[in-house]
């Protein structure tokens, strides 16, 4: 039976080189736009990123500390993206309640919580170090 090219991805004809990079960048930008439009948690994290950039621009600390603090915020955003991807996949499979679907969503949420704790620990450590 032939494969319907409208509903199945053609793994034998994937782009490569610079074309692949450009297409991947377009997909990433489209995903970030979707997150901004549909995910309030991601919008809050974008605001957190903006505020962090302002603070880090003016705060006179070592470049390495600034990098660690910025990475901690980006890691929260990364975890939120993965969590949203898990939720979208579970919802795609089915909207009925199932213990494994709930577990997958809870695990994604736990990943975001751990990322937030890493961010708090990073920021707290640098703030305490510079206030002493």
N, C-alpha and C positions, 0 to 999 in steps of 0.2 A: 504494500500500500504506500503510495507516495506521501511525503510529508508536506503539509500545508505551510508554505513559506510565510504566510501572513500571521500564523499563530506559533511558529516554532523558530527558534534562533538557529541560524546556519553557522555551526562551529567550524566548518571547513573553509569559510570565506571571511575570516575576521581581518579587520584592518591592522596594519602594522606600521612601525616607524612613527614619523611625525604625525601622520593622519590619525593613528590610534591615540596619541597624546592629545591632539586637538579635540577629537571626539570625546575622550574621557573628561577633559576639562569642561566641555559643554554639558555633559551629563552631570558633573559635580555642581556646576553653577545652577543648573535646573533644579537639582535636589535641594540646594541651599535656599533657593527662592521658595520652593514648596514648603520647606521647614519654617521659614519666616512667615509665610502666609497662614499655615495651618497648625503650628505647634507653639503654644504660648510659652512653654518651658524653654524652647529654643530662643524665642524672642527675649525672654528674661536673661538668658545666657549671653545673647548678643549685647544687651545693655551692660551686663557685667564685664564683658570683654572691652567695650568702649570705655567704661569707667576705669577699668584696670589700666588700659593704655594711657589714659590721661594721668592717672596717679604715677605710673611708672615713668612717664616722660619727665615729670617734675621732681620725683623722689630721687635724692642724691644717694644712691646705693650702687654697689658693684654691678657691672654688666651681667655677670653670671647670676647674681640674685634676681635681677630683672628678668633674665631669660627663664629661670626656674619658675618664677611667679607667673609669667605669661604662659608658659607651657602648662602649668597647673590649671589655668582657666581653659586653655584649648583642650586639655584632656577631659574636662567636664563636658565640653561641647561634643567631643568625640564620643564619649559614653552616651550622651543624649541621642546622637545620630544612630548609633548601634541599637540603642533601646527602641527608637522609633522604627528602625528597619525590622527588628524582631516583631514588634507589634503589627506592622503592616503585613509581614509574612504570615503570622498567625491568623490575622483577620482574612487574608486571602484564602487560606486553607479552609476556614469555616468560622462562622460567628457563633456556633453553638458552644455552650459552656463545656469545657473538658479540663480535667485536672492538669494534664500536661501543657495545655495552652496557657492556663493560669500560671503554672510554674515557669514557663518560658518568659512570660511577661513580667513575673515577679523577679526573675533572675536579671532581666534587663534593667529593671528598676533598681535592683541591688547594685548593679554595676555603676549606675549614676550616683547612688549614695556613696559608694566607695570613692569615686572620682571627686565628689564634693568634699569628703573627709580629707583626701589627699590635698586638695586646694586649701582647705582650712588649716591643715597642719603646715603647709608650705608658707602661707601668708602669716599665720600666727608665729611661726619660728622667726621669720625675717623681722616682723614687727617687734617682737620681744627682744631680739638681738640688737635692734637699733634704738630701742627705748631705754636700754640699761646704761 
